[in-house]
Amino acid sequence: MPKSISLPNTIYEDLQAVTEELAAMAKKPISTSMAIYLLTAVYRAHVSETCARDAFRQKLAASDIMSPEEFEKEYDVTSPEKRSENRVNAGRKKK
């Protein structure tokens, strides 16, 4: 039985854009579910390589990742351009 998930609008819009790109590459229809499946398959293929997995793990560990609550708030209410502007301004304030 299919499960539903709730995505912030900006994430959903990005997923739709990726779905369209995949459909253009495949030259055949790709559904949103198919796009998610393909994206997870690419992720799994990438991290199946030991060096890639270790590099990815190190990059994640060193990243300043938002909490899930911060992420939901940030991505649900602002456009991608506004988020980029906020990050640049936040970086300037910290220095």
Summary of the structure (lengths in Angstrom):
residues: 95
radius of gyration: 16.5
end to end distance: 50.3
largest distance: 50.3
contacts: 185
relative contact order: 0.09
helix: 76%
strand: 0%
